[in-house]
Amino acid sequence: MRILGIDPGLRLTGYGCVDACGLSATLVEAGVFRLARGGSKSGGGASLSSRLVELDTDFRAALERLRPELVAIEGLFAHYKHPATAITMGHARGVLMLAVQRAGLPLIEMKPRAVKKSLTGFGGADKVQMQRAIQAEFALPEPPSPPDVADALAIALCALRRHAAGAVGLSAARR
């Protein structure tokens, strides 16, 4: 099974694609969609709507190229010090989720703390811990950078484990 993990954002959206065989995974491709910087009130930079179009175009091309069987996206979260971040991330998530739906692919949402706990054993793991955990998981020569790549791969791995656990439960129940 091929799983695509997505860490949404309007500046950087991380993606990580893995092929699953049981509970193990092989890295297929990972990276970021780097979107144009947001505009200022003086008119410089890209508008929110143009960045959303750019994200949609890039993501749909990745769906066609990678052909995942399951897509997992980071669930929405908000930090009390930065409430606008949740709103901004919500725009990106909406575009990504719509593209997945239009492609007819199953989509699951993964809570950030659950992803971190699944990979590191600690739901409050920081970016560096996540990068090192992904480096170890795939025996990479160095931690993936930027951190959005590691987060997307962690989302894909967590989805793989959740899916495999569900599949094991189904087969055991049929016996």
C-alpha positions in Angstrom: 0.0 0.0 0.0 1.3 3.5 -0.9 0.6 6.2 1.7 1.1 10.0 1.3 1.5 12.1 4.4 0.9 15.8 4.3 2.0 18.6 6.7 -0.1 21.5 5.4 1.0 25.2 5.4 0.8 28.2 3.2 4.5 28.9 3.0 5.8 25.3 3.1 3.7 22.2 2.8 5.6 19.0 3.6 4.8 15.7 1.9 6.2 12.2 2.4 5.3 9.1 0.4 6.0 5.6 1.6 5.3 2.1 0.4 4.1 -0.1 3.1 4.7 -3.8 3.6 3.1 -4.9 6.9 4.4 -2.5 9.5 7.6 -1.5 7.7 7.9 1.2 5.1 10.1 2.2 2.2 10.6 5.8 1.4 9.3 6.7 -2.0 9.7 10.5 -2.1 9.6 13.4 0.3 9.9 17.1 0.0 8.0 20.4 0.3 5.9 22.6 -1.8 7.4 26.0 -1.5 4.8 28.6 -2.0 5.3 32.3 -2.9 5.6 34.5 0.1 2.4 36.3 1.2 1.7 39.8 0.1 1.9 42.9 2.2 -0.6 45.7 2.3 1.6 47.7 0.0 1.0 45.2 -2.7 4.2 43.2 -2.8 4.2 39.4 -2.8 1.6 36.8 -3.6 -2.0 36.9 -2.5 -3.6 34.2 -0.3 -5.7 33.1 -3.2 -2.8 32.8 -5.6 -0.8 30.7 -3.1 -3.9 28.4 -2.7 -4.0 28.0 -6.5 -0.2 27.2 -6.5 -0.7 24.7 -3.7 -3.6 23.0 -5.5 -1.6 22.8 -8.8 1.5 21.4 -7.1 -0.4 18.9 -4.9 -2.6 17.5 -7.7 0.6 17.0 -9.8 2.1 15.0 -6.9 -1.1 12.9 -6.5 -0.9 12.0 -10.2 2.9 11.3 -10.0 2.9 9.3 -6.7 -0.5 7.5 -7.1 -1.1 7.0 -3.3 -3.8 4.6 -2.1 -4.3 6.5 1.1 -3.6 10.1 2.1 -3.1 11.2 5.6 -3.1 14.9 6.7 -2.2 16.6 9.9 -5.3 17.5 11.9 -6.0 21.2 12.6 -4.6 22.5 15.9 -4.4 26.0 17.4 -2.0 27.6 19.8 -3.4 30.2 22.1 -0.6 32.6 21.3 -1.0 32.3 17.5 -4.7 31.8 16.7 -4.4 33.1 13.2 -2.1 30.2 12.4 -5.0 27.8 12.6 -7.0 29.9 10.3 -4.2 30.1 7.7 -3.5 26.4 8.0 -7.2 25.7 7.6 -7.1 27.3 4.1 -4.3 25.0 3.0 -6.0 22.0 4.5 -9.2 22.8 2.7 -7.4 22.9 -0.7 -5.5 19.7 0.0 -8.6 17.8 1.3 -10.7 18.9 -1.7 -8.0 17.6 -4.1 -7.9 14.2 -2.3 -11.7 14.0 -2.4 -11.8 14.9 -6.1 -9.1 12.2 -6.8 -11.4 9.6 -5.0 -8.8 8.7 -2.5 -9.4 7.8 1.2 -8.3 10.5 3.6 -7.5 10.3 7.3 -6.6 13.0 9.7 -3.9 12.5 12.2 -3.7 14.6 15.4 -0.2 16.1 15.8 0.3 14.8 19.4 -0.7 11.2 18.3 1.8 11.3 15.4 4.6 12.5 17.7 3.7 9.8 20.3 3.6 7.1 17.6 7.0 7.9 16.4 8.9 9.1 19.5 6.9 7.8 22.4 6.3 11.4 23.5 3.4 13.5 22.3 5.3 16.7 23.0 8.3 15.9 20.8 10.0 18.9 19.2 11.0 19.4 15.6 14.5 18.1 16.1 13.3 15.0 17.9 10.9 14.3 15.0 13.7 14.8 12.4 16.0 12.5 14.2 13.3 9.8 14.6 12.6 9.9 10.8 16.3 9.8 10.1 16.6 6.6 12.2 13.4 5.1 10.8 14.7 5.3 7.2 18.4 5.1 7.9 19.0 8.5 6.3 22.5 9.9 6.3 21.2 13.2 7.9 17.9 14.4 9.3 15.3 15.5 6.7 15.2 19.2 6.3 13.1 21.4 6.5 11.2 19.9 9.5 8.0 19.9 7.4 9.4 16.9 5.5 10.0 14.9 8.7 6.5 15.8 9.9 4.9 14.6 6.7 6.8 11.3 6.8 5.8 10.9 10.4 2.2 11.4 9.4 2.5 8.8 6.7 4.1 6.3 9.1 1.5 6.9 11.8 -1.2 6.3 9.2 0.5 3.1 8.0 0.6 1.8 11.6 -3.0 2.7 12.2 -4.1 1.1 8.9 -2.1 -2.0 9.5 -3.5 -2.3 13.1 -7.0 -2.0 11.6 -6.3 -4.6 9.0 -4.9 -7.0 11.5 -8.0 -6.5 13.7 -10.2 -7.3 10.7 -8.4 -10.4 9.7 -8.4 -11.7 13.3 -12.1 -11.0 13.7 -12.9 -13.1 10.6 -11.3 -16.2 11.9 
